[in-house]
Amino acid sequence: MTGACLLAGRTAALIPAAGSGTRLGLGPKAFVEVAGRSLLARSVAALAPLVDEVLVALPEGLELPEDIPARAIVGGATRQESVRRLLRATSAEIVLVHDAARPFLPANVVHALLEAIPETGVATAALPVADTLVRGEAGRWGGVVPREGLWAVQTPQGFRRELLLRAHEAAREEGFRATDDAGLVVRLGVPVTLVPGDPRLFKVTAPGDLALAHAVASVWDAGADDA
């Protein structure tokens, strides 16, 4: 638990893994295997040594394999609802919310988040956008979007639990949905600290991502994840 000691109080990693994985077409995405290990197992293995506990939200009827060091709860119909349930299932002061579908998580990203959270109560891993961005208009090039100052948001995202729970409850009352948890906190007027993410923290969503994950795993499992 080397990362948790950077902050006072307990730290928990929350993994919403109740999605069906329809785009991948291989059943519940968290249990899809890459080089013999599920996406969920890889994500938990990366987080467990750095926090006090790991909680996972699973689809109803599924159980957590015994070799995954985490505690499971039943998730909700949406990712947002699963995170809200996970927040209520822990008493940790600091929480890291991470997508199971981002299995290659370097420890230095987690350490950077834990160091950044005291500044505003919320921080997220992110990468500056490197590609040229254009606006599409009826399938055609509609103009370049300046990429300066644009970041691609990743997970984990770190929060003071009370702050994120407040943001979730407010969003639920107002019927608001966001694509990630930091977006809910922004609605409260709280600034989000950006910390450098990692290109290997891509999200496995489509078959092409899965093929890339197999390629990365061959290097990662050989010990290249120490960076």
Secondary structure, 3 states (H helix, E strand, C coil): CCCHHHCCCCEEEEEECCCCCCCCCCCCHHHCEECCEEHHHHHHHHHHHHCCEEEEEECCCCCCCCCCCCEEEECCCCHHHHHHHHHHCCCCCEEEECCCCCCCCCHHHHHHHHHHHHHHCEEEEEEECCCCEEEEECCEEEEEECCCCCEEEEEEEEEEHHHHHHHHHHHHHHCCCCCCHHHHHHCCCCCCEEEECCHHHCCCCCHHHHHHHHHHHHHHCCCHHHC
